[in-house]
Amino acid sequence: MSKAQNPETITAMASLTELPNELVLDIISQLEYDRPTLVSFAKTSRHFYDMTQSFVFRHVELSNDKSIPNQLLRGKAMLLDRSFSTNPDLLKNVWSCDRVVDETGRGHMNRKEEWEFLELERFERYPNLKEAIFYYQFVRRRTLDLSLPTSTYVFDSATTQRLKSIKLVTPHRSGINACIRLQNLRTLILQDCDPRQLNVEGSSSSVRQLHILTTENFNSQYFNGETAIRPGAIGKLLISFPALRQLCIRASLGIWLYLGNQGDPGFLEVDVAEVTKALGFISANVEVLELVCPLQGETMETFNHPLQLQSFPKIRRLTISAICVFKITQPYSRRENVLPTFLPPGLEDLHIVFPREIGVFYDYKEWLKGVRQTFPLDVDRYRWILQIPALKKGACPRLRKVCLSEDEFSYVGAIQDGHDPCGGIQIWEPADEVRSAYAHAEIKLDIKLCMGHYENQSL
């Protein structure tokens, strides 16, 4: 019996048909980025087929035959083209598209290749397009090289002028400058950007959200100090976005230094004063700030003192690396008054992100040797967490949610039911006194930290 003929499936689908259309549409909208599930859902009935059409084609990938690496993806692209050819009305359902232009590097950088025109023509046929992702050819040499400048004529099209969100992958400064000139752009995402490309020109009064992201793959392949972004470069970039409301930086900040010894991995030196100065260009308006700095190499330099964010009156949500908060390896008695002097007064949601090498963070060198699940941590090193509920009556009266987690590439994503299937690592469960303190302060506490099988995991 096929899945469609299964009595339980038939009963479930019959129940769904009895739900109000508004509720079904809400369920479908949660799956807009899960196209396979949407397609399966659409095949169950003509009613659901009609309801899912505006979502199935909401996010598409643009690729001509020359840029599709295998037959399977090429077949999917042809099927998508066939759907649009037989039913042109579906074109108006497309909200975002991927791989708009992919430079080959052939000939001159600004040469308008015939296939580029084909891409642009396909790109412009979506009247309601809101988001697009532009890829740039990244050149690998002995050291990190500049990405090739994609022809900027694509940013002059009427479709591009209407875009609300643009993502540039390994961008050249020419692309960033072109985005700054777009009057309707609200969100700009720069992924895996060579720091040397951040020296931009002009000013945008429309962009409200700016994301600077460095993926783990980019760091692991090319990190040699050149992917670390100096705070001064961030400051020069932020000058171009005076109306910014949300800033997300998930990249290494600072200057990579070497001690001169053979095989020395070096360390990242971070000047907090420079970081604070760079962020100062948007201090008056920014409401959401994310500053997550992944660790690189076997040694690192923490921030020499906490970031000073009291002068950011409008920040409501703050996601920040633990190393940006304080030198947490210091004794508890020397850290008691750190948090009240650094957090913004209007803070409502605080998310502190720990490195996956949490033992290194707590100054245990043995952690580098892979002794993750057997090395005990000093209980006193966790007691700073009890400082946070007290902030509700002082520095942060609006605080209502606190989350402690590891970075996005950590073991947390692989954990099921609190256990790592590969190593027996457990999520840390704090003592009852911590839960009680947060409950009394009416602060929701969410902890997603892998602490391992320790004899004493409580506070």
C-alpha positions in Angstrom: 0.0 0.0 0.0 1.4 3.4 -1.0 1.8 6.2 1.5 -1.2 8.0 -0.2 -3.4 4.9 0.3 -2.4 4.4 4.0 -5.6 4.7 6.1 -3.8 6.8 8.7 -2.7 9.2 6.0 -6.1 9.4 4.5 -7.7 10.1 7.9 -5.1 12.8 8.6 -5.7 14.5 5.2 -9.4 14.3 5.7 -9.0 16.1 9.0 -6.9 18.8 7.4 -9.6 19.5 4.8 -12.0 20.4 7.6 -9.6 23.1 8.9 -10.3 26.7 8.0 -8.4 27.9 4.9 -6.7 30.6 7.0 -5.2 28.0 9.3 -4.1 25.8 6.5 -2.4 28.7 4.8 -0.6 29.5 8.0 0.7 26.0 8.2 1.8 26.0 4.5 3.5 29.4 5.0 5.8 27.8 7.6 7.0 25.4 4.9 7.8 28.0 2.3 11.6 27.2 2.2 10.8 23.4 2.3 9.8 22.9 -1.3 9.8 19.1 -1.4 7.3 19.0 1.5 5.2 21.6 -0.2 5.1 19.6 -3.4 4.1 16.5 -1.6 1.4 18.4 0.2 0.1 19.8 -3.1 -0.2 16.3 -4.6 -2.7 15.2 -1.9 -5.7 17.0 -3.3 -6.7 19.6 -5.8 -7.8 21.9 -3.0 -4.3 21.8 -1.4 -2.7 22.1 -4.8 -4.4 25.4 -5.4 -3.5 26.7 -2.0 0.2 25.8 -2.2 0.9 27.3 -5.6 1.9 30.7 -4.3 4.4 29.1 -1.9 5.9 26.3 -4.1 7.4 28.8 -6.5 8.2 31.5 -3.9 11.9 30.7 -3.8 13.6 29.5 -7.0 17.2 29.0 -8.1 18.3 30.5 -11.4 20.9 28.6 -13.3 21.6 28.1 -16.9 23.0 24.8 -18.3 26.6 26.1 -18.2 26.6 26.6 -14.4 24.7 23.5 -13.3 27.2 20.9 -12.2 25.2 17.7 -12.6 22.4 16.2 -14.6 20.0 16.0 -11.6 20.1 19.7 -10.9 19.9 20.5 -14.6 16.8 18.4 -14.8 15.2 20.3 -11.9 16.0 23.6 -13.6 14.4 22.4 -16.9 11.3 21.3 -15.0 11.1 24.7 -13.3 11.3 26.4 -16.7 8.6 24.1 -18.1 6.3 25.1 -15.3 6.7 28.8 -15.9 6.3 28.3 -19.7 3.0 26.4 -19.4 1.7 28.7 -16.7 3.2 32.2 -16.9 1.0 33.4 -14.0 3.3 31.5 -11.7 6.0 34.1 -12.4 4.3 36.6 -10.1 4.6 34.2 -7.2 8.4 34.2 -7.1 9.7 36.3 -4.2 13.3 35.3 -4.1 15.9 33.8 -6.5 19.4 32.4 -6.1 22.5 32.4 -8.4 21.5 35.5 -10.4 24.9 36.0 -11.9 28.0 33.7 -11.6 31.1 35.2 -13.2 33.3 32.8 -15.2 36.3 35.1 -15.2 36.6 34.7 -19.0 37.8 37.8 -20.9 37.4 41.2 -19.5 35.8 41.7 -16.1 33.0 43.9 -17.4 32.4 42.0 -20.6 28.7 41.2 -21.0 28.8 37.6 -21.9 25.9 36.2 -23.9 24.9 33.8 -21.1 24.9 36.7 -18.6 22.3 38.4 -20.6 20.3 35.2 -20.5 20.5 35.2 -16.7 19.5 38.8 -16.5 16.5 38.2 -18.8 15.4 35.3 -16.6 15.9 37.5 -13.6 13.8 40.3 -14.9 10.7 38.3 -15.7 9.6 38.1 -12.0 7.4 41.2 -11.4 7.1 40.6 -7.6 10.7 39.7 -6.8 11.8 40.9 -3.4 15.0 39.0 -2.7 18.0 37.9 -4.7 21.4 36.3 -4.1 24.4 37.3 -6.2 27.5 35.1 -6.4 30.9 36.3 -7.3 33.8 34.1 -8.6 36.3 33.5 -5.8 39.9 33.0 -7.0 42.0 30.7 -4.9 45.7 31.3 -4.9 48.5 31.0 -2.3 46.9 33.7 -0.2 43.3 35.0 0.0 42.7 36.8 -3.3 40.2 39.4 -4.3 36.9 38.2 -5.8 36.3 39.2 -9.4 34.0 42.1 -9.9 30.7 41.0 -11.4 29.4 43.4 -14.1 27.4 46.0 -12.3 24.9 46.6 -15.1 22.7 43.9 -13.4 22.1 46.5 -10.6 20.7 49.0 -13.1 17.8 46.8 -14.1 14.3 47.8 -13.1 13.8 44.5 -11.2 17.0 45.1 -9.1 15.8 48.6 -8.3 12.7 47.1 -6.7 14.5 44.5 -4.5 14.1 44.7 -0.8 16.9 42.2 0.2 20.2 41.3 -1.5 22.8 38.8 -0.5 26.3 39.1 -2.0 28.5 36.0 -1.7 32.3 36.7 -1.8 31.5 40.2 -3.1 33.6 42.8 -4.8 33.4 46.4 -3.6 31.7 47.3 -6.9 28.7 45.2 -6.0 28.5 46.7 -2.5 28.7 50.2 -3.9 26.0 49.4 -6.4 23.7 48.1 -3.6 24.3 51.3 -1.6 22.8 53.2 -4.5 19.6 51.2 -4.5 16.8 53.3 -3.0 14.4 50.5 -2.1 16.9 48.1 -0.5 16.2 47.3 3.1 18.4 44.3 3.9 22.0 43.8 2.7 23.9 40.5 3.5 27.6 40.2 2.8 28.8 36.6 3.1 32.5 35.5 3.1 33.7 39.0 2.3 37.4 39.8 1.8 38.0 42.6 4.3 39.8 44.5 1.6 36.5 44.9 -0.2 34.8 46.8 2.6 36.3 50.2 1.6 33.1 51.4 0.0 31.7 54.8 -1.2 28.5 56.6 -0.8 25.7 56.5 1.7 22.4 54.6 1.9 19.3 56.0 3.7 17.2 53.0 3.0 19.1 50.0 4.3 17.8 49.0 7.8 19.5 45.6 8.2 23.2 44.8 7.5 24.6 41.3 8.0 28.4 40.5 7.7 28.8 36.7 7.8 31.8 34.4 7.5 31.0 30.8 7.1 32.9 28.0 8.8 34.0 26.6 5.4 35.4 29.9 4.3 37.3 30.3 7.6 38.7 26.7 7.6 40.0 26.9 4.0 41.3 30.5 3.9 41.9 31.6 7.4 45.4 33.0 7.6 44.7 36.2 9.4 43.4 37.9 6.3 39.8 37.0 6.8 39.8 38.7 10.2 38.1 42.1 9.9 39.7 45.1 11.6 37.3 47.2 13.6 38.3 50.2 11.7 37.1 48.6 8.4 33.7 47.9 10.1 33.5 51.5 11.2 34.2 52.8 7.7 31.4 50.5 6.3 28.9 51.5 9.0 29.3 55.2 8.0 27.6 54.3 4.8 24.4 53.1 6.6 23.3 55.9 9.0 19.7 54.6 9.1 20.6 51.1 10.3 18.3 49.4 12.8 19.8 45.9 12.9 23.5 44.9 12.6 24.6 41.3 12.6 28.4 40.5 12.5 29.3 36.8 12.6 33.0 37.0 11.7 36.4 37.3 13.3 37.3 40.8 14.4 40.7 42.1 15.2 44.3 41.8 14.0 46.0 38.4 13.6 49.4 38.3 15.3 52.2 35.8 15.2 54.9 35.3 17.9 57.6 34.4 15.4 58.0 30.8 16.6 58.0 28.1 13.9 54.6 26.5 13.8 53.1 29.1 16.0 49.3 29.4 15.2 49.2 33.0 16.4 46.4 34.7 18.1 43.7 37.3 17.4 44.2 40.6 19.1 41.0 42.5 19.7 41.0 46.2 20.8 37.6 46.7 22.5 38.0 50.5 22.3 38.2 50.2 18.5 35.2 47.9 18.3 33.2 50.3 20.5 34.3 53.2 18.3 33.3 51.4 15.1 29.8 50.6 16.5 29.4 54.2 17.7 28.5 55.3 14.1 25.1 53.5 14.5 24.6 53.8 18.3 21.7 56.3 18.1 19.4 54.1 16.0 20.4 50.4 16.2 17.8 48.2 17.9 19.1 44.7 17.2 22.9 43.9 17.6 24.5 40.5 16.9 28.3 40.3 17.5 29.5 36.7 17.3 33.2 36.1 16.9 34.3 32.5 16.1 37.6 31.4 17.6 40.5 30.6 15.2 43.7 28.7 15.9 44.8 27.1 19.2 45.4 30.4 21.1 43.4 33.5 21.3 43.3 36.9 22.9 40.0 37.7 24.6 38.6 41.2 24.6 40.7 43.2 27.1 37.6 44.6 28.8 33.8 44.4 28.1 32.2 46.3 25.3 30.6 49.4 26.6 27.0 49.4 25.2 25.3 51.8 27.7 25.4 54.5 25.1 23.2 52.4 22.8 19.7 53.4 24.2 17.6 51.6 21.6 19.1 48.1 21.6 16.3 45.6 22.5 17.9 42.3 21.4 21.6 41.6 21.9 23.4 38.4 20.7 27.0 38.5 21.6 30.1 36.2 22.0 31.0 35.4 25.6 34.5 36.7 25.0 33.0 40.1 24.2 31.3 40.2 27.6 34.2 39.7 30.0 37.3 37.7 30.7 35.3 34.9 32.2 38.4 33.0 33.3 38.9 35.6 36.0 37.8 34.7 39.6 34.1 35.3 40.3 34.9 38.1 42.8 36.6 40.1 40.1 33.6 39.9 37.8 30.7 40.8 40.0 30.0 44.3 38.6 30.8 43.7 35.0 27.4 43.0 33.4 25.6 46.1 34.8 28.3 48.4 33.4 28.2 47.0 29.9 24.6 46.1 28.9 22.3 48.6 27.2 19.6 50.0 29.4 16.7 49.1 27.1 17.7 45.4 26.7 14.9 42.9 26.5 16.5 39.8 25.0 20.1 38.7 25.8 21.8 35.8 24.0 25.4 34.9 25.0 27.2 32.6 22.6 30.0 30.4 23.8 32.7 28.9 21.6 32.4 25.1 21.1 35.9 24.8 22.6 34.3 25.8 25.9 37.3 24.4 27.9 39.6 26.8 26.1 37.3 29.6 27.0 37.6 28.6 30.6 41.4 28.6 30.3 41.9 24.8 30.4 44.7 24.0 27.9 44.0 20.2 28.3 40.8 20.8 26.3 42.9 21.2 23.2 43.9 17.5 23.5 40.4 16.4 23.1 39.5 15.6 26.7 36.1 17.1 26.3 33.9 14.8 28.3 36.1 14.0 31.2 37.6 17.3 32.3 35.7 18.9 35.3 35.0 22.6 35.4 35.3 24.7 38.5 31.7 25.4 39.8 32.7 28.9 40.8 33.3 29.8 37.2 29.6 29.5 36.5 28.3 31.7 39.3 28.4 34.8 37.1 25.1 33.6 35.7 23.4 34.6 39.0 24.3 38.3 38.3 21.8 38.4 35.4 18.5 38.2 37.4 19.6 41.1 39.6 19.8 43.3 36.5 16.0 43.4 36.3 16.0 45.7 39.3 18.8 47.9 38.1 20.6 48.3 34.8 18.1 46.4 32.6 14.6 46.7 33.9 13.0 45.4 30.7 15.0 42.2 30.5 12.7 39.2 30.0 14.7 36.5 28.1 18.2 35.1 28.4 19.7 32.4 26.2 23.2 30.7 26.7 24.3 28.5 23.7 27.3 27.3 21.8 28.1 28.7 18.3 26.0 27.6 15.3 28.6 25.0 14.2 28.8 23.2 17.6 27.6 19.9 18.8 24.2 21.2 19.9 22.7 20.7 16.5 23.5 16.9 16.6 22.1 16.3 20.0 18.9 14.5 20.5 17.2 14.1 23.9 20.1 15.7 25.6 22.7 13.1 24.4 25.3 13.2 21.7 25.0 9.9 19.7 28.7 10.0 19.1 30.2 10.8 22.5 27.8 10.8 25.4 27.9 14.6 25.8 25.1 16.1 27.7 23.5 19.5 27.7 24.2 21.4 30.9 21.3 21.6 33.4 21.9 24.3 36.0 21.0 24.0 39.6 17.5 24.7 41.0 18.7 27.9 42.6 19.5 29.3 39.2 16.1 28.4 37.8 14.4 29.9 40.8 16.3 33.2 40.6 15.3 33.6 37.0 11.7 32.6 37.6 11.5 35.1 40.5 12.8 37.9 38.2 10.3 36.8 35.5 13.2 36.1 33.1 12.9 33.1 30.7 16.2 31.1 30.8 17.2 28.9 27.9 20.5 27.0 28.1 21.9 24.9 25.2 25.5 24.2 26.4 27.2 20.9 26.0 29.1 20.3 29.2 29.8 16.6 29.1 29.7 13.9 31.9 31.0 15.9 34.8 30.8 14.9 38.4 29.2 18.2 39.3 27.3 20.1 36.6 25.2 22.3 39.0 26.0 25.7 40.3 
